[in-house]
Amino acid sequence: MNYSHKKRAKRITSTQRNARLNSSEQGENSLDFLSGAHPAVKSQLSTATDLPTFLESVGNLNLDSRKRIVEQALILFDDNFVHLPLKESMHGVNPIQKLRLIRHRLDQSTDSELDSALSFHQEMLEIFNSVRDLHTNYLLPFPFAGKTAFLPFQIEEYFDQGEPHYIVTHFVQGFSHPHFKPGVEIKMWNGVPIRRAVALSADLHAGSNLAARHVRGLDGLTIRPLIVALPPDAMWVVIGYTDLNGNDRELQQNWAVVESFELDFDAVDADEVRLSSVSQGVDLEAQLTQKAKKILFAPEVVAAEGEKTKISKQAVASGQTITTTMPGVLHAKSVNTPSGEFGHIRIFTFNVNDPEAFINEFIRLVELLPQNGLILDVRGNGGGHIWASEGLLQVLTPVDISPEPTQFINTPLNLRICQRHEDNPTGMIDLGPWVPSIRRSLETGAIYSGGFPITPVEFANQIGQKYHGPVVLITDARCYSATDIFAAGFQDHEIGHILGVDENTGAGGANVWEHSLLRALLNLPQPSDSETPYELLPNGSNMRVAIRRSIRVGKQSGTPVEDLGITPDSRHYMSKDDLLEGNVDLINKAGGILSGMPVRQLDVTTTTGSGTTMTIQAETLGLSRLDIYIDGRPVDSIEVTDGSQSFDIDIPPLARLLEFAGFKANEYVASRLVSF
């Protein structure tokens, strides 16, 4: 495909635009409406331009730069990409051969014979997207990398009698139109029926399954982070819709392009050699899209992130939001349903630099909520720090957490990287556990290394269970990477019920590293590897690659998460009221599920008496026996009933950990750790 956005942009005049509008309503096409944006985001949105103006800034890419990009992509696919055998089999693709053909063509070319830079970028995007892996990306150079294209409204999908419908749910503050309002139903998109338009958009995305591609295709109709996708072909969209009075209308709306929305202050810098960057599992496009939605449609959250928050210390009234130190990461409130009042926590992202602080803030919030049931909503969460996702599981269950093992694909280059960081010389990353199996593969012919967790077992179990009520986890097809890993761990450890609004999660099962990080890993510690194959990419371009694949534990032990995802226990089809009335039907369904699950309580207070005696006051519910351990050794077992019970135990002088294990009819159902 030979792209010529720039030429077409020059040919489109204001007269032609106005002529097109004679047969349809005009949207807010001057961008003047952005002057009415929320103060928290007004300065960011003030950088917006129309699409033709942006395309004027797109330059060329010379022959040497294209050759370097292709060579570096070949290295990532041939030597680092852990899912290559799986993707070749499941999707019938051969990205390495396609890259070789581009290299051959470039070897026969001169600068004067090159196609446009847009055509080259499109070809590279198609190759990376062909493997259907949202971890493995070609990241576009300047000026694309610094921009996001958007329309000033959001479209969402609901179902009525099994049929999908698409309505407008949110607008950028300042946008106004006499007929195009929240709740109008979209019927046509640039002359194409909306269902077909979503499907065509989905084909441009690299989701691992149909559900994942579908939701990303829907998002891509109105938001497009240009670091992972080229600008729209059309300078504007023509939208056929039915207004709130049942009248069929048509609207033309121009695309706008704005400086990329920066990630949150506590998000991970993925190209630095640090523990957080090598422990990443995140869908970059989803992360940027979520940030764009927050800026455009929830600026009050942005405002809250910039303010010093007064922390709640007591349980709040029903329906009231609990203030949090991480407003862009967590949102907690109690919700009333026909089945009772329950806690509700939304986890927007696991992309935090400090997993321990994240877990502690979650614990603080959940302890202020009703203890008889928790709705845990991770929809739209594209992942982040794998330690944060797997470390959170322990809070919700008494059983020991087994973090998912991960594997490299066995190649000489991966062996070099692992050997260089075998003894954790930087203090940031220890790849030693993988070295013996990769080295041994030269003899065994094994495709994958041995499997070892990214999240240390000790970290995944150091806090223990803090919430003892039943839990319903809500997922969707936008859940990806570290969130896939969290959902897999939730299911594999049988923590609760998974309620999906889509038939699967995004199915991203890997740890992702950027090309710049791989380059840095062979340069550190000094002296750098003089034969490193990684070269600096031109014009600020970059690449990402799935480097270690994750494998499930429990009953599905050995099953990869990639492409297979996590199938929910039950499905909820989003309703129109869900979209316009705060997920009311979804929350009510989750509440109904919670009401049928057993409620446990195990709260413990300790009082030190004379000598080595300690008095234990235990509040229990749904338990029949309580076993007590000191530093892992059993010291007592007592029968308990619902309510309060008090008893004394002797504590050795050097004791460090007191553990209470609650049982119901010999089933281990609750625990509580008390550290000295």
C-alpha positions, 0 to 999 in steps of 0.5 A: 500500500502506497500511502500519500497522506501528505499529498492528499492533505494539500489537496483538501481545501476549506471550500471542499470541506464546506461543500461536503458539509452541505449534506451533513451536520458539522461537528466541532471541527475548528478545535475551538471547543477545546478552549472549554476543556477542563483546567486540569487538561487544558494546557495539554489539549491546547497543542492539538492541531487538525490532521492535515497540519500534522501530516505536513510535519512528516518527513522522510526516512533514508535508505540507511535508516530503513536498513538498520530498522529492518536488521534490528527487527530481524534480530528481535524476531530471530533471536529474542521473540519467545512466541515465534514457534507458537505464532507461526503455528497458530497464525500461519505467519513468517515475519522473518521471511517478510523482513528478509524480503524487505532487506533484499529490496532495500539492498537493490534500491537507492535513496531516490527510488524509495517509497514514502516513509509512510509506506515503509512504516506501514509495511513494518507495522503489518509485519509486527501486527501479523504475529498477533502479539501486543507485546511485540511492536514496531514503535514509530519514530518522530513525529508519530511517537509524540502524538495521539489522534482522536475524535472528541467522543467515545463509542461503546458497545452494548447488547440487546437480545444478543445483538450488538449496538454502538452508542456515544457515551462520553464527550470532551468537555467543551464539545457541544452539538444540538443532536449528537449527545450521549446515548445516540446510536451509531449506525454508519461510519464513513458510509460503512455499517458500524459493525463492519467498520469495527471489524475493519478497524479490528484487522489493523490491531494485533490482538491475540484472539478475536475478542481482543482485536474487536475491542481494540478495533472499537477503541481505534475508531476514535483514539489512535496513539501514533507511536503504534499506528499510522494516522487515519487515512481520512481527514474526517469521519462521517457518522450516521446516527440515530438521535435521542428522538429516533431521527436518523442524522449524519455528522462530519467530524475532523480528526485532531492530533495532540501531543501524546498524553504522558504516562502517570508519574509513577509509571515505569520507564521501560528502557532503563535497566531497573527491576521495574523495567525488566519485570514489565508485562504491559500492552503499550497501546492499551496503556496509552489509549486508557490515558487518552480516555482519562484526559479526554473524558475523565479530567477530574481524575487527572485533577485528583492525581495532581492534588495532595489527597486527604486519606480516608481512615474510616469506612465510608457511607454506601456508594461513597468513594474512598480517597486514595493516594493512587487515583489513576491506579485504584478506585474504591467504593461500596455499592448497593445491589438487590443482593446486598451491599458489597465492596467495589475496587477498580484496578486501572493499571498495574504499571507502578514503580513500587509494587509493595506500595501498590499492594499496601494501598489496596489493602488499606482500601479493601479494609475500609469496604464491606467485608461480606463480598468484593467486586474486583474490576480489572476491565481495560487494565493493560498490565504493568509490573508483574510483581504488582499483579502476582503480589496482590493475589496473596491478599485475597486467599489463604493458600500459598501463591505460586507465581507463574514460571517464565521461559526464554526461547533458547538462542545464543543471543539470549544466552549471552544476555543471561550470562552477562546478568547471571550473578546480578552484577547491576543489582537490578536483574538476576538472570542466573536461574535461566542460564543452565537450561539455555546452555544445556539446550545446545545438547538437548535441542530444547526450544524453551529454557527452564521455567522460573518466576519473575515475581519472587515466591517470598514477595508473593507470600510475605503479607498473606491474606487480608480480605476474607470475604468472597471475590468476583473478578470482572474481566474483559478482552482489554485485560492484557499481560500482567492483568492476564497473569493476575486473572490466571493466578486468580483462577489457578489458585481458585480464589473466586469467580471470574465474570467476563464481559467478553468471552476471553481476556486479551491473552498476553502471556509474556514479559516484554522488553524494549529494544533499547533495554536489550541494548542497555543489558549488553552495555552494562555492567562496563565494559560493554559487549563489543560485539553487541548486535543491537544498534541505536535505532534512527529518529527515535524509533523503537521496538518491543519484544515478548522475551519471556513467556508465562506458564500457568500453574494449578490445574492448568499447569504448563498451559501458556497464557499467550493466545489462549487467555483466561476464559471467565466462569460466566459471561455478562453482556453489557447493557445500555444501562451499564454504559449510561448508568455506571455499570448498574446491571454488571454490578448487580450481576456480580452482587448476585454471584457474591450473595451465593458464596460463603463469607469468612472472617478471621480478625485477630488482636493480640495482647502481651501478658506477663512473661511469654503469655500472649492473649489472642482475641479472634473474631471469626465467621464461617470457621469451625477450627483455628490452627496456630503456628509460630514461625511455621511450627504448630502450637495449638488447634482450637474449635471455634464458632461464629463470633468472638473467642479469646485464648492464651498462647506461649510465645518463645522469646525470639518468635517472629511470625504468628500464623492463624489457619482457619478451617471449615469442615477440614477445608482450609479457607482463611488465614491471618499473619501477625508479625512481631 
